[in-house]
Every structure is written in structure tokens, then in C-alpha cells.
Amino acid sequence: MTGTNLQLPPLTMPEPSRVHVREGGNSMPTETRDLLRSAYRRIRAVDAQIKALNGEKSTTYDALRAAGLDPALVKKMLARSTLSPDQLKARDEREETLRLYLAVVEDLVAEEQAAAAAEPDAAD
């Protein structure tokens, strides 16, 4: 898909209302029906583009992985690159708080693991 520029069908606004009568007595104004059909075509085209672009993105991540790079870190790098300085500061502050929380949990986990390791000896 590289270099391909898929064009979306235009999302058209229908002309003034005429009623389209369907079997069973259901009716929908023609402009609403035309808008729905146009939106359907456009969404299907967008979905096709997304599928093609996701395939291209997957190929790119595979190339990074083959080169010994960590795609998860590249994804984080890309996400960070879209943040404003204020958003980066807030994110860094949250990450620092998370590190503090993890230090507490890691200490508890170590205590639990030590206690669990001592229990089998007592049971034998």
C-alpha cells in the first residue's frame, strides 16, 4: 500500500426531502436514505484504508523487531511525541507517583515471597 492514496467517496448532502416508500409501509425521507447510503460507502472506504494502513504499520513494527528494536518502546516514543509540554509534565508526575507506589508494593511482594518460601519448610 506504500505510496497509494485512496480517495474517499464524498459525503453528500441530499436534496430536499422526498419520501421513499418501502414494502410494508416503512418510509424514510429520500435525503435521509441518501445520506445513510453515502455514509455507509464512506465508512466502508475508511475501514478499508484503516485495514491497509494497519498492515503497513505491522510490517514496519516487524522490521523494527528484526533490527533488534523494541516496538513497544517505539509506540511509547510516538505517543509521547504528540504531547504538549504541560501534558508531558503531568505524565512525568504520574509516572513518578507510580514509581513510589511500585516501591511500596515491591517491598510487600518481597515480604510475601519470603513468608511463602518459609512455609513449605515448616510443613515438611
C-alpha positions in Angstrom: 0.0 0.0 0.0 3.1 2.2 0.2 2.5 5.4 -1.7 -1.1 4.6 -2.5 -3.6 7.4 -1.8 -7.1 6.0 -1.6 -9.8 8.6 -2.2 -12.9 8.6 0.0 -16.2 9.0 -1.7 -17.7 12.3 -0.9 -20.2 12.5 1.9 -23.1 14.2 0.1 -26.0 16.1 1.5 -29.2 15.1 -0.3 -31.6 17.4 -1.9 -34.8 18.5 -0.2 -37.0 15.8 1.2 -39.0 13.3 -0.8 -40.4 10.2 0.8 -39.1 6.8 -0.3 -41.8 4.2 0.5 -40.7 0.7 1.1 -42.7 -2.5 1.2 -44.6 -3.0 4.4 -45.4 0.7 4.8 -42.0 1.8 6.1 -40.9 5.2 4.9 -37.8 7.3 5.1 -37.2 10.7 3.6 -35.1 10.4 0.4 -32.5 12.8 1.8 -32.1 10.6 4.9 -31.9 7.5 2.8 -29.3 9.1 0.5 -27.2 10.3 3.5 -27.3 6.9 5.1 -26.1 5.2 1.8 -23.4 7.8 1.3 -22.2 7.4 4.9 -22.2 3.7 4.5 -20.0 3.9 1.5 -17.6 6.4 3.2 -17.3 4.3 6.3 -16.6 1.1 4.3 -13.9 3.0 2.4 -12.4 4.3 5.6 -12.4 0.8 7.1 -10.6 -0.5 4.0 -7.9 2.3 4.4 -7.5 1.5 8.1 -7.0 -2.2 7.3 -4.4 -1.4 4.7 -2.6 1.1 6.9 -2.6 -1.3 9.9 -1.0 -3.9 7.7 1.7 -1.4 6.7 2.2 -0.4 10.3 2.5 -4.1 11.3 5.2 -4.6 8.6 7.1 -1.5 10.0 7.0 -2.9 13.5 8.2 -6.3 12.2 11.2 -4.6 10.6 12.0 -2.8 13.9 11.8 -6.1 15.7 14.0 -7.8 13.2 16.6 -5.0 13.7 16.6 -5.7 17.5 14.5 -2.7 18.5 11.5 -2.9 20.9 8.3 -2.0 19.1 6.6 -1.3 22.4 9.1 1.4 23.2 8.7 2.9 19.8 5.0 3.1 20.4 5.6 4.9 23.7 8.0 7.2 22.0 5.4 8.0 19.3 2.7 8.6 22.0 5.0 10.9 23.9 5.9 12.9 20.8 2.3 14.1 20.5 2.0 15.5 24.0 2.3 19.2 24.9 4.9 20.3 27.5 2.1 20.5 30.1 0.9 17.1 29.2 4.4 15.7 29.4 4.9 17.3 32.8 1.7 15.8 34.1 2.6 12.4 32.7 6.0 12.5 34.2 4.5 13.4 37.6 2.1 10.5 37.4 4.9 8.2 36.4 6.9 9.3 39.4 4.0 8.7 41.7 3.6 5.3 40.1 7.2 4.5 40.8 6.7 5.4 44.5 3.6 3.1 44.6 5.5 0.3 43.0 8.3 0.6 45.5 5.8 0.0 48.3 4.2 -2.9 46.5 7.6 -4.4 45.6 8.6 -4.4 49.3 5.3 -6.1 50.2 5.7 -8.7 47.5 9.3 -9.5 48.7 7.9 -10.0 52.2 5.1 -12.3 50.9 7.6 -14.3 48.9 9.9 -14.7 51.8 7.0 -15.8 54.0 5.8 -18.3 51.4 9.3 -19.7 51.0 9.5 -20.3 54.7 6.1 -22.1 54.9 7.0 -25.2 52.9 9.9 -25.9 55.2 7.6 -25.8 58.2 5.1 -28.2 56.6 7.8 -30.8 55.9 
